Amino acid sequence: MREVKVKICGITNGRDALISCENGADMLGFVFVPESPRCLEISSVMEIAAAVRSEYPEVLKVALFRDAEPGKVKDVVRAGGFECVQLHGLETPDYCEKLRSDLGVKVLKTFKVRDNILSNGSYMPGDYASADLFVFDTFHRGLSGGTGLTFDWEILSERRDIIPAPFLLAGGLVPENVEAAVKAVRPYGVDSSSGVEAYPGKKDPQKIKEFIENAKKI
């Protein structure tokens, strides 16, 4: 089995970004959702992104949005030099395809899971032909991400027939459970935000180290 990719999301400062890279992160996520405690201004991200690009050019930088105006997404992606866009809301397949075409970036489309894989409006994963990766996160009525809650991983194993692209497993992943999650689901990668934090918006270096080591054990 190939090595699992690791995305550390909710990066808010250069120290956390570089510590994640030093320990083997493959992707860093930067949140541009105003309601999130991890939301950043593009001016802050540009400095962090430049440091990552200089020292770890192979690490992909992911800009995360939820139902944002396409113009805002394009401005942020171009200013920050992001290689990927993660769409965390009800964005349509046409929205995803146009962004990918206009910006030349990889698109990660998030779906939520409760007792099944919840649709985005009337759309399911198979409708997103332009998505390079999917992200499966825990459904929460009041939060779009960073909930710290897991879902039944067996659902993904049972529904692989409706998932047309590789995917990242997210939702409540911490150093203590990520190895079991990888064994159970065998995803392309795993994604953690609150699971490696000391408090919202600030990562714990030891948790990052242990999370990445445990995710890549298999």
Summary of the structure (lengths in Angstrom):
residues: 218
radius of gyration: 15.8
end to end distance: 7.5
largest distance: 42.8
contacts: 738
relative contact order: 0.17
helix: 36%
strand: 22%
